[in-house]
């Protein structure tokens, strides 16, 4: 009862709204980015309210209960995660166990109701993870033959709110949606990270000395204002125009000889290559916010100059290679001898049980992480070293990895 009951009602409302959203997903084509944000906004606001409720009730005797929900409710944002949303849910579940363990310890000998409550919430998260593994393994699955999502959402909104009964196992929404999507990849993510610093945000500001203040240095007031430089403006427009021209090129998806060409795909998360052969290669070029699934065995896959793009593949004869990419992901479902990452900022590689003997070769790259499957079905994330120390031994340089503290 009390604060926990209020919190539970808010969670139920978020789940019901997400249930309605998944109904739209099952019957609709994927909307554009603006449309997706609009569809997710109701649940995003509700999840934010759930987190705010915890912050406003820090003096509650049941603060551990409120914190357990608040720390893990972002798991519902799996709908914005690809190509492996299930491990994301597990991370959120792990994040709340500090508080659920406190509840278990505090009430183990006092009130079994609280113990059951903590275990039930962990079960909800576990079932959500199982649901996603079964139906949305590599990310949210839309209906390519469905109708318009915005129109369907508008027509089904009222009936969805009036539906009664308990929520389904776990369908999802994003609370942390604006923070997540944008794992490190959207300018808004940096904004939210700065806002979350609170008072610490001022630590990044430069100190202004007295001689730089116009009210303390009259000489500055007599100076003419600095005229804006035209050259940088022109340069900025040049840099800005090049990507826009490239992005507007028509998307390409075709087989040229023995090479599959996937080029200039934008916001296309339903690309599937299922007519492949072992002597064919796949070249993914200049794609943005897209997901490519390669079925069967192919010779190699090259991902070149892509952003926020994921590739899910089965068996590879030689190599999967990332070149000049930003915030990319790869998931192996079978065997792959080598994965090469060159001049790439942000690469997440998910291995399968069959590809644990892979060689990961990196050069001039940062934020490269490899996720290894565990017996429980989850992933253990391991960062690839970025810092090295070289010393002269009298004959040659010896280099070793610098372990992070």
Secondary structure, 3 states (H helix, E strand, C coil): CHHHHHHHHHHHHHHHHHHHHHHHHHHECCCCHHHHHHHHHHHHHHHHHHHHHHHHCCCCCCHHHHHHHHHHHHHHHHHHCCCCHHHHHHHHHHHHHHHHHHHHHHHCCCCHHHHHHHHHHHHHHHHHHHHHHHHCCCCCCCCCCCECHHHHHHHHHHHHHHCCCCCCCCCCCCCCHHHHCCCCCCHHHHHHHHHCCHHHHHHHCCCCCHHHCCCCCHHHHCCCCCCCCHHHHHHHHHHHHHHHHHHCCCCEEEEECCEEEEECCECCCCEEECCCCCCCEEEEECCECCEEEEEEEEEEEEEECCECCEEEEEEEEEEEEEECCEEEEEEECCCCCEEEEECCEEEEEECCHHHCCCEEEEECCEEEEEEEECCCCCEEEEECCCCEEEEECCCCEEEEECCCC
